[in-house]
């Protein structure tokens, strides 16, 4: 069933025309549950619609439920986009530079704010929110019901304090790349900067047992747009040097293998050569319903032994 889910995903993003075979009824239900768990219900429904021309259809009752879910998600995404725009404008009014960090599949609003944690807290209090939950990288803004909002005063972080020090230094040097693209006053990172930020975000979510395929779908689109043409960073480093500096070369190679196996990412678009052994481990943990903490500790001991920030 998992392979059929990946095939449906490829159909949805235009990498395949049809599935290798028609799923059985219970397999369709399994694909639907997997799509829900990974935040890909709407995208996978688009894939299912493309299969109609090939005579492949899910059971009618499931199709109706799936369509209703996809429409509801589409409407909530439009509302989320509107709220994100309002928040960025409000931050701009308070003279706080902001950059949108979300991809198309994200169910939350994540904004990088170019200010200190204290300044971000002050902004949140000015909205009338008194109870504030702060972390090392971000705090939650309770602006709207059922819309998670996170203001990030740090974008990258790892638990290992030595590695984190290098990462913070690198980000400080390249912070302006967070504001590399602008449209109607709303900024977002350059594609090359996003290639690093999204990889590191996925790594941290995997280590905390919160990773889903939705982030990798957004990552696939970013890398496809780049088509292997990565801009140098502020110190002149290329992508290979940067991954080494941030200690992410092996993990990146594993993610490239996952993107190749699940979505057919072209080799030209990859950050580095794919690594099957690392990729298989990442994919196993990603698709597991419950994370194997012991396996994660054994595989990433220098990251997992440190307490979460």
GUZA-239425 format. One line per field, with one value per residue (C-alpha): chain; x, y, z; residue number from 1. Coordinates in steps of 0.1 Angstrom, whole numbers, plus 5000, padded with zeros to 4 digits. Layout:
mol [A, ...]
X [X, ...]
Y [Y, ...]
Z [Z, ...]
seq [NUM, ...]
END
This chain:
mol [A, A, A, A, A, A, A, A, A, A, A, A, A, A, A, A, A, A, A, A, A, A, A, A, A, A, A, A, A, A, A, A, A, A, A, A, A, A, A, A, A, A, A, A, A, A, A, A, A, A, A, A, A, A, A, A, A, A, A, A, A, A, A, A, A, A, A, A, A, A, A, A, A, A, A, A, A, A, A, A, A, A, A, A, A, A, A, A, A, A, A, A, A, A, A, A, A, A, A, A, A, A, A, A, A, A, A, A, A, A, A, A, A, A, A, A, A, A, A, A, A, A, A, A, A, A, A, A, A, A, A, A, A, A, A, A, A, A, A, A, A, A, A, A, A, A, A, A, A, A, A, A, A, A, A, A, A, A, A, A, A, A, A, A, A, A, A, A, A, A, A, A, A, A, A, A, A, A, A, A, A, A, A, A, A, A, A, A, A, A, A, A, A, A, A, A, A, A, A, A, A, A, A, A, A, A, A, A, A, A, A, A, A, A, A, A, A, A, A, A, A, A, A, A, A, A, A, A, A, A, A, A, A, A, A, A, A, A, A, A, A, A, A, A, A, A, A, A, A, A, A, A, A, A, A, A, A, A, A, A, A, A, A, A, A, A, A, A, A, A, A, A, A, A, A, A, A, A, A, A, A, A, A, A, A, A, A, A, A, A, A, A, A, A, A, A, A, A, A, A, A, A, A, A, A, A, A, A, A]
X [5000, 5028, 5042, 5008, 5007, 5040, 5027, 4996, 5018, 5038, 5006, 4995, 5027, 5029, 5057, 5034, 5003, 4988, 4993, 5011, 4979, 4944, 4943, 4919, 4892, 4911, 4942, 4924, 4913, 4949, 4962, 4936, 4946, 4983, 4975, 4956, 4984, 5010, 4989, 4985, 4947, 4940, 4971, 4964, 4928, 4940, 4960, 4930, 4910, 4937, 4932, 4895, 4907, 4923, 4892, 4907, 4883, 4883, 4851, 4823, 4818, 4855, 4856, 4828, 4845, 4879, 4864, 4847, 4880, 4899, 4874, 4875, 4913, 4913, 4890, 4910, 4942, 4927, 4918, 4953, 4969, 4947, 4956, 4993, 4991, 4974, 5000, 5029, 5014, 5008, 5045, 5055, 5035, 5055, 5087, 5096, 5109, 5092, 5096, 5072, 5087, 5057, 5053, 5021, 5013, 5017, 4987, 5003, 5017, 5054, 5071, 5107, 5109, 5141, 5142, 5151, 5130, 5122, 5109, 5088, 5073, 5065, 5047, 5027, 5017, 5006, 4980, 4964, 4979, 4992, 5002, 5033, 5050, 5086, 5112, 5147, 5137, 5101, 5070, 5033, 5009, 4973, 4958, 4932, 4913, 4923, 4953, 4986, 5010, 5047, 5070, 5106, 5134, 5158, 5154, 5180, 5190, 5203, 5206, 5244, 5257, 5289, 5271, 5245, 5271, 5284, 5248, 5239, 5271, 5263, 5227, 5238, 5261, 5233, 5203, 5195, 5188, 5156, 5143, 5154, 5120, 5092, 5057, 5033, 5054, 5055, 5090, 5103, 5137, 5156, 5152, 5188, 5183, 5151, 5170, 5190, 5162, 5137, 5162, 5172, 5135, 5128, 5157, 5145, 5110, 5123, 5143, 5113, 5089, 5069, 5080, 5055, 5057, 5040, 5073, 5091, 5065, 5072, 5109, 5106, 5090, 5118, 5146, 5128, 5125, 5162, 5171, 5206, 5215, 5223, 5235, 5267, 5262, 5277, 5311, 5313, 5307, 5288, 5261, 5286, 5308, 5277, 5263, 5297, 5299, 5265, 5272, 5243, 5260, 5250, 5215, 5211, 5223, 5197, 5169, 5179, 5175, 5140, 5129, 5142, 5124, 5091, 5087, 5112, 5134, 5158, 5195, 5202, 5180, 5197, 5219, 5243, 5246, 5219, 5228, 5206, 5215, 5208, 5177, 5162, 5166, 5150, 5121, 5115, 5112, 5092, 5065, 5063, 5032, 5053, 5089, 5115, 5134, 5160, 5168, 5170, 5194, 5216, 5216, 5220, 5237, 5254, 5221, 5197, 5217, 5212, 5180, 5155, 5158]
Y [5000, 5024, 5021, 5029, 5060, 5072, 5064, 5085, 5113, 5111, 5112, 5143, 5162, 5151, 5126, 5096, 5093, 5063, 5038, 5005, 4987, 4994, 4994, 4971, 4987, 4983, 4997, 5028, 5034, 5028, 5054, 5079, 5075, 5079, 5110, 5124, 5116, 5133, 5165, 5155, 5149, 5177, 5170, 5132, 5139, 5158, 5127, 5105, 5128, 5123, 5086, 5089, 5090, 5056, 5040, 5039, 5050, 5047, 5032, 5058, 5064, 5071, 5093, 5115, 5118, 5125, 5152, 5169, 5169, 5183, 5211, 5220, 5220, 5243, 5268, 5267, 5273, 5304, 5317, 5309, 5329, 5359, 5358, 5354, 5386, 5405, 5394, 5404, 5439, 5443, 5434, 5459, 5486, 5479, 5482, 5445, 5429, 5396, 5367, 5339, 5305, 5282, 5260, 5253, 5222, 5238, 5240, 5267, 5302, 5304, 5338, 5348, 5381, 5400, 5410, 5398, 5374, 5403, 5424, 5395, 5391, 5428, 5425, 5396, 5414, 5444, 5421, 5415, 5380, 5377, 5341, 5336, 5303, 5309, 5284, 5288, 5295, 5307, 5317, 5310, 5338, 5331, 5354, 5332, 5301, 5269, 5287, 5279, 5309, 5308, 5338, 5326, 5349, 5320, 5299, 5272, 5253, 5219, 5205, 5200, 5233, 5233, 5226, 5251, 5278, 5273, 5272, 5305, 5322, 5309, 5322, 5356, 5359, 5349, 5364, 5388, 5359, 5354, 5385, 5375, 5374, 5399, 5402, 5430, 5437, 5401, 5386, 5350, 5334, 5329, 5294, 5286, 5297, 5277, 5247, 5249, 5261, 5234, 5206, 5216, 5220, 5186, 5172, 5186, 5174, 5139, 5139, 5151, 5125, 5152, 5149, 5144, 5140, 5174, 5193, 5170, 5178, 5215, 5208, 5188, 5219, 5242, 5219, 5214, 5252, 5256, 5229, 5225, 5262, 5271, 5306, 5310, 5321, 5353, 5339, 5325, 5289, 5266, 5241, 5213, 5235, 5249, 5214, 5204, 5235, 5229, 5192, 5181, 5164, 5128, 5138, 5158, 5128, 5106, 5131, 5133, 5095, 5098, 5125, 5104, 5072, 5088, 5116, 5110, 5140, 5145, 5141, 5175, 5191, 5175, 5192, 5163, 5126, 5105, 5080, 5049, 5036, 5070, 5075, 5041, 5050, 5084, 5069, 5042, 5068, 5092, 5066, 5049, 5057, 5060, 5070, 5046, 5067, 5040, 5038, 5076, 5077, 5051, 5067, 5103, 5100, 5134, 5152, 5131, 5130, 5167, 5180, 5198, 5236]
Z [5000, 5008, 4973, 4959, 4980, 4966, 4931, 4937, 4949, 4917, 4897, 4917, 4910, 4873, 4875, 4866, 4845, 4862, 4890, 4883, 4892, 4906, 4944, 4962, 4983, 5016, 4999, 4989, 5025, 5036, 5010, 5022, 5059, 5049, 5030, 5060, 5084, 5062, 5054, 5018, 5015, 4990, 4968, 4967, 4958, 4927, 4919, 4923, 4899, 4872, 4875, 4863, 4827, 4832, 4848, 4883, 4910, 4948, 4964, 4961, 4998, 5002, 4971, 4985, 5019, 5002, 4980, 5009, 5029, 5000, 4995, 5032, 5032, 5001, 5018, 5050, 5030, 5013, 5048, 5061, 5032, 5039, 5076, 5068, 5047, 5075, 5100, 5078, 5073, 5110, 5116, 5090, 5108, 5139, 5119, 5122, 5090, 5083, 5058, 5051, 5057, 5048, 5018, 5000, 5020, 5055, 5078, 5099, 5096, 5102, 5099, 5104, 5123, 5121, 5158, 5192, 5213, 5236, 5207, 5194, 5229, 5230, 5196, 5208, 5240, 5220, 5203, 5237, 5243, 5279, 5281, 5259, 5252, 5241, 5228, 5216, 5180, 5182, 5201, 5194, 5185, 5194, 5168, 5153, 5164, 5146, 5129, 5145, 5142, 5150, 5150, 5145, 5158, 5149, 5118, 5123, 5154, 5165, 5200, 5199, 5213, 5193, 5161, 5169, 5175, 5139, 5126, 5142, 5129, 5094, 5096, 5108, 5078, 5054, 5071, 5042, 5020, 5040, 5023, 4988, 4971, 4975, 4962, 4972, 5003, 5014, 5015, 5014, 5013, 4981, 4967, 4976, 5012, 5013, 5002, 5035, 5058, 5047, 5049, 5085, 5095, 5082, 5101, 5134, 5128, 5121, 5153, 5173, 5157, 5139, 5103, 5075, 5037, 5032, 5040, 5015, 4988, 4993, 4993, 4960, 4944, 4957, 4944, 4911, 4906, 4914, 4889, 4904, 4899, 4935, 4943, 4964, 5000, 5015, 5022, 4986, 4997, 4973, 4984, 4991, 5014, 5032, 5039, 5053, 5075, 5089, 5094, 5072, 5042, 5051, 5061, 5029, 5008, 5026, 5019, 4982, 4980, 4996, 4972, 4943, 4955, 4965, 4940, 4913, 4919, 4890, 4899, 4884, 4910, 4940, 4966, 4965, 4954, 4970, 4997, 4999, 5033, 5050, 5028, 5038, 5075, 5070, 5050, 5076, 5104, 5083, 5074, 5108, 5127, 5159, 5159, 5171, 5196, 5202, 5165, 5163, 5192, 5177, 5143, 5154, 5188, 5187, 5181, 5202, 5235, 5240, 5256, 5234, 5233]
seq [1, 2, 3, 4, 5, 6, 7, 8, 9, 10, 11, 12, 13, 14, 15, 16, 17, 18, 19, 20, 21, 22, 23, 24, 25, 26, 27, 28, 29, 30, 31, 32, 33, 34, 35, 36, 37, 38, 39, 40, 41, 42, 43, 44, 45, 46, 47, 48, 49, 50, 51, 52, 53, 54, 55, 56, 57, 58, 59, 60, 61, 62, 63, 64, 65, 66, 67, 68, 69, 70, 71, 72, 73, 74, 75, 76, 77, 78, 79, 80, 81, 82, 83, 84, 85, 86, 87, 88, 89, 90, 91, 92, 93, 94, 95, 96, 97, 98, 99, 100, 101, 102, 103, 104, 105, 106, 107, 108, 109, 110, 111, 112, 113, 114, 115, 116, 117, 118, 119, 120, 121, 122, 123, 124, 125, 126, 127, 128, 129, 130, 131, 132, 133, 134, 135, 136, 137, 138, 139, 140, 141, 142, 143, 144, 145, 146, 147, 148, 149, 150, 151, 152, 153, 154, 155, 156, 157, 158, 159, 160, 161, 162, 163, 164, 165, 166, 167, 168, 169, 170, 171, 172, 173, 174, 175, 176, 177, 178, 179, 180, 181, 182, 183, 184, 185, 186, 187, 188, 189, 190, 191, 192, 193, 194, 195, 196, 197, 198, 199, 200, 201, 202, 203, 204, 205, 206, 207, 208, 209, 210, 211, 212, 213, 214, 215, 216, 217, 218, 219, 220, 221, 222, 223, 224, 225, 226, 227, 228, 229, 230, 231, 232, 233, 234, 235, 236, 237, 238, 239, 240, 241, 242, 243, 244, 245, 246, 247, 248, 249, 250, 251, 252, 253, 254, 255, 256, 257, 258, 259, 260, 261, 262, 263, 264, 265, 266, 267, 268, 269, 270, 271, 272, 273, 274, 275, 276, 277, 278, 279, 280, 281, 282, 283, 284, 285, 286, 287, 288, 289, 290, 291, 292, 293, 294, 295, 296, 297, 298, 299, 300, 301, 302, 303, 304, 305, 306, 307, 308, 309]
END
